[in-house]
Amino acid sequence: MDFRQLETFVEVINSKSFSKAANKLFLTQPTVTSHIQNLEKELGTPLLNRSNKSISPTTSGTILYDYAQDIINMRDMARFKLGKYKGKIEGNLEIASSSIPKQYILPYILKEFFSIYPSVTVDIVHNNSKGVINSIMDNTIDFGIVGAKYNNRYLEYIELTKDDLVLIAPKDNQFPESNELSLDMVKKQNIILRQPGSGSRLLLEKSLIEINESIKSFNIVVTTESNETIKKFIELGIGVSFISKLAVKEELEKGIFKAYDIKELNLGRKFFFVYHKNRNLSPLAETFKDFVVKWIKNNNKVEL
């Protein structure tokens, strides 16, 4: 039983797939299969329930999984402590983030973190808020940054900063000279929206429900996962959209767009750093989590 076999075993359970584990570990699928088979042979017990639909641990596999995580974490802790002793902490972090935090919040956090740990590298995985949460719950990622809370007793949310959704229209639109519009006026427009699952769309849908309205009352002509695509459609006069004020800060300053509040809707929101309360983290991941928590508590919330 060696570390590579244990790492492979843990990753197969986390990803529920031999092929996904192979991709994550940069191994071939036959190598992953061989690691698992050799581990089962050495321990004299089946560790995985294999079916066409999913992979899950057997009772023996569940027992080994906890010990395997502890063994790997102890190894990583030893490496981490030795690196710290030698004055060089290194390794790679993977952080999931929805669109707005990825562009306008995470860089500020990482700038400060890199100033303390310059040898650490980071992979940023893009997903909408729901996708980030699913990745954390599926144990494929340790933490993320999201623009919406999904209630789950296993998750811890820490506020990073505040934001507002505003209705963005071209600078030469025909709206009245006011910073506020009625919902009835919006219903008459072509609407461009983020796809379901995004934090901004979830906020809009909840705000409409609060006043007994529905997003179905809008004339939605385009849905997309990209804020940049939405901005281009608005610039071309194809429609208007509800979008984060952070995402259009530069365009508003340059006078490319105009921003409007909607009288009937409360579209204020917060961005959160989120992680699993009970997850056993690697020493580096634990260091990053502690850094973010302390950074926020020291009143270093991102001001944008």
N, C-alpha and C positions, 0 to 999 in steps of 0.2 A: 504494500500500500504506500504510494508516494503522493507528493503534493499535486502533481499533474493529474493523477487519477481523481483525487478528491475535488480539485477545482472543476474538472470536467463533470463529475457527478453533481456537484452543487449547481453548475450552470445549466445542466440538462433539466433539473427539477425547476429552477427559476424560470427558464424559458419554455418549459413543457415541450421541448422539441430537440431532437438530435441535430437537425440541420441548423437551427438558430444558434444552438450552443456552439456548433462548429464555426459558424461565422463570427460569433462573439470572441471565441478563443483563437481564431486564425488557424484552425485545424481542418483537416478533411473529415468528412462524415465517417468514413471507415475507421479513422483514428479515434474519434469519439466513441464509436461502438466498441472498439477494442479496449479502450480504457475502462468502460463500464463492465464489459465481459470479464476482464482480468480481475477487476475489483470484486465482482460477484463470485468468481472462482476462488479467489484468495479467502474471502470471508465465508464461503460456503452457504450463501443464501441469496435469493433474488432480491434486488434492490428497487426495481422499477416494474410497474404494471404497464405493459406495452399494448397499445391498441391503435387502430387506424386513426381514431379521432383525437386522442390525447395521451399524454404520458404522466403518470403520477407515481409517487413513492409507495412501496409496499410498507408494511409495518416495520420491517427491518430497515428499509430505506429512510423512513421517518426518523428512526433512532440515530442512524448514521449521519443524517443531514445536519442535525444540531451539533454533533461532535465535529463533523467536517468543517463547519463554519468556524467553530472555536479554534480548531487546529490551524486553519488558514489565517484567521485573525491574529493568533499568537505569533505565527511566522512573520506576518506583515508588521506587527507591533515591534518585533525584534529588529527588523530591518529599519523601521521608522525611528526607533530609539537610537540605533547605531548611526543612522544618518544625522539625527539631531545632535548626537554627541560629536560627530565629525564636522558639524556646522553646515550640513547640506541636506535639506529635506527635499526629496523629489518624488515624482510619481505622476499619475494621470487621473484627473477627475472627469466625470461625465455628469453634465447638468442639463436637465430638460427645461425648456422654457417656451411659453407662448410668444406670439409675435412681438407685442409691444415691449414686454420686459426684456426680451432678447436684444432688441435694438437700443432701448433707451434707459434701461435700469442695470442689467447685468454688467455691462462694461464698467460702470462706476464701482461696483462691488469688486470685480476682478482686478481693477487697477490697484486698489488698496491691498488686496490679497497678494498680488504678485510683488508688491513692494516689500512684503515680509517673506514670501516664499518664492523667490525668482526662478527656482529650478522646477517648479510644478507646471505641468501642462494641463490644458482643459479642452474637452470635446463638448460642444454645445449642440444638443439635440433639439430640433424644432418640433413642436407639436402644439395643438390647441390646448386650452386649459383642461378639458375633459381627458384628452389623450395623455397629458402629463400626469394627472391623477391616476389614470389606469395603469401607466407604466410604474408608478410607485407602488401601487397595490399589487401589481403582478411581479414585483421584486426584480424588475429589469433595470430600474434606476433608483438611486437613493433619495434624491431630492430635486425640487424644481421651483420655478417661479410662475405664478398663475395670476389671472385677473378675475377669478371667481372662486368662491368657496363651494365645495361639494361636501355635504355633511357626511362625516365618517368618523367613528370614535377612535380609529387608529391613527388619524392624521393630526398633525400639529401645524397650525398656520401662524405665521408671524408677519405683521404688517410691514411693508417696505416703504410705500408711498401712496399718495392719493392721485386720482385722475378723474376726468369727466368725459363722458361721451357728448359730442355736439353734432348737430346736423351741419354737414359741410356742403356748400353749393359753389358753383363757379362765381367769379367776381362780378360778372355781368348778368347775374340772374335777375328775375323780375319780382323778387320778394320786396315787401315794404321796407323802408329805411328804418329798421329796428333790429335789435339783437335777439328778439324773441318772436317765435312763430306759434301758431295754434296747430294742434294735431290734425285738424280738418284740412289745413293748407298742405300739410305733409302728405296726406292721403291722395292728393291730386297729382303728386309727382311720381316720376319713375324713380324707383328705389334700388340702390345697389347695396348688398349686404354681405357680411362675412357668412361663411357656411355654419350650419348647426354644430354646436360643440365649442365654438369660440366663446371666450368670456364676454366680449362686447355684445354678441348676439343674445347670450343668456340674460345679460342685464337688461337689454331692450325688451325682451320677451316678458321678463318678470315685471318690469315697470308698466307695461301695457296691461298685464293681467290685474295689477293693483287698481286700475281704473276701469276694469271690466271691458278692456279692449283686447284685440288680438292682432298679431303680426300678419294674419291672413287678410286684414283690411288694407294692407299696403299693396301697391302695384310694383311688386318685385320683378325686375327685369334681368338682373344678374346676381348670382352668388359666387363668391370666390374665397379662397383661403388667404389671399394676399392683399394687404393694405396698400401696397404700391400699385397693384392693378386697380383697386378701387379709386385711388387718387387720379390715375390716368383717365378712367371713365368720367370722373367728375370734371377734370380739366377739359375734356373733349365735349362737355355739355350733354352727355348721354343721360345723366341722372344726378341724384343727390344721395348722400349716405350718412349714416350714423357712424362716427369714427372717433377714436381716442384723440383728445386734444394734444397729447404728447406726440402723436404720430404726424400731426399737421402743424406743429409749432413753427417750423421754418416757412412753410407755405403761407401761413397766416401773416407772419411778419413781413413777407415779401408782397403781400396783397394778391396772391394767386387765387386764394379761396376766401370765402366769407363763412363765418361760424355763427350758428344760431342755437339758442336754447329753446326747448319746447315747453310751453307753459304747463302742460298737464303732466309732464314726465319728470321723475327724479332719476337722473342718469349719472349720479356720482358713484364712484367705486374706489376700491383699494386693490393694490397688488400685494401678493403674499409670497413669502418664502415658505415652502411646505415640505414636510418630511414625515416619515413613518415613525411613530412614537416608540415602537418596540423593535426596530430593526437593529441588528448587529452590524455596525459600520466598520469599514477598514479604518486604521488609524488616520490616514490622510483624509478620508471622508469625514471622520469625526472632527478632525482639526478644522476643516472648512465649515462644517455646521456650527461649531463653537465660535468660530470667527464671525460668521454672519450674525449669530444671536447676540454676541457681545457688541458688535459694531452697531447694531440697531439699538440696543439698550443704552449705548453711549450717545444717543441722540444724533446718530449719523445717518438718519433716513435720507434717502435720495431726494434731493431738491431739484426739480426740473422745471 
